[in-house]
């Protein structure tokens, strides 16, 4: 009577699972508002050095003045003569004219962080990234020590506090500090809630529940956040909108309970039984007490068994002590780098494409819905390995085509076509990213799932620091960033073949289980082809 059997009796897709999925959706909205707040608050619109002769001119007129003298926008002017500016070489800009997006006031326009201070937003971005790495390590470790739920609450509130503090800053040091604090919860609150939901869903319902909820709620957050920023009109008030709803996570402990699977790995059998009884009560299931007695007996007997791998404590580092787990872990780490860097580069490339970056980002975020549907329709048919491999390969093809179109088409005349290609690129990256999360969580044993998933995300987040350098490759050849990313995606597709298939299999709970998981399985094993072979054999018989 193991966990999956008892969960089936208590209900593995009932009212409790609906509740926890709705909270997962709410967490996704919080995550989307939080993650892209850094981009929205530091948006830098088109700007020029201010001069009295420019104040009566339209935006097109100001552009013409600077274009006529081939001067940069930060070049100070003595005046305007016959439609051309007169450069004041010995002067410095004191004020600027901003072409604000629908009147939106960002921290860049309010504090005038442009020209010689244009690096200030990048400093905040760097500290935000450093905070995300530190937070992922800390809260990932805590999730395997004190539990998924308390770690989730601390991470979410920590990030929201950082956003709220940011809304009151006026100097670079305080901005850097607050962004570091805000970054502590980046991605962490999402994947901790993901693991908590993952461990209470049946294998058959995981793909539907996790991916559809992610697609709908995260897409909603992405599409509405740019419009919310424009509607509010000010970066400080937008951060209030992004941070205050995080207080809603305080009711989570009243509605759901700690991961019973995690409690089992910590030998807290009574607490695990309490959680499962709560699930049964919420789902209106009557489960006999003898079932829970057999359940506890099973795990106590299992605890006493002498596994060879149990001479080592189940930790993330212990995953490198045996050959198969070591290979799986290294592959997941490299794959995380490839997918995270690819998604980051594709999602950041929203400027110079003939459309408003705000609108382009919002409208192309709709791809999260079809991406979730694609995973739902295909992942349980072609398998986790097939989905991950196909998503990366097709994403690589789309990214290559998009890069060459950007290089050879005029953005002003082909804005719609370029927007469609950007959307397709984001679609491929989103399918790859979402498929990778579930695949990694299923391969990693329960006893180290929180810490291992967090460390894999840390490596992926670290690769995000290279995104700016990859984008800079366009200075040498415009399609080069796309070609580089597509090569990485093709390589990642090949790596997926070395991982085991997890579809319709009992997932590993300990490192001993993980080492023996999918033993003797071929690299080219795909459930869809296996089923076809079985059908052909049965028909021939």
DAKA-V987874 format. One line per field, one symbol per residue. ss: DSSP state (h for helix, s for strand, l for the rest). Layout:
BEGIN
ss=???
END
This chain:
BEGIN
ss=llhhhhhhhhllllhhhhhhhhhhhhhhhhhhhhhlhhhhhllllssssllhhhllllhhhhhhhhhhllllllllsssssllssssllllllllsssslllllslhhhhllllhhhllhhhhhhhhhhhhhhhhhhhhhhhhhhllhhhhhhhhhhhhhhhhhhhlllllhhhhhhhhhhhhllllhhhhhhhhhhhllllhhhhhhhhhhhhhhhhhhhhhhhhhhhhhhlshhhhhhhhhhhhhhhhhhhhhllllhhhhhhlllhhhhhhhhhhhhhhllllllhhhhhhhhhhhhhhhhlllhhhhlllllhhhhllhhhhhhhhhhhhhhhhhhhhhhhhhhllllllllhhhhhhhhllhhhhhhhhhhhhhhhhhhhhhhhhhhhhhhhhhhhhhhhhhhllllllhhhhhhhhhhhhhhhhhhhhhhhhhhhhhllhhhhhhhhhhhhhhhhhhhhhhhhhhhhhhllllhhhhhhhhhhhhhhhhhllllllllllllllhhhhhhllllllllllhhhhhhhhhhhhhhl
END
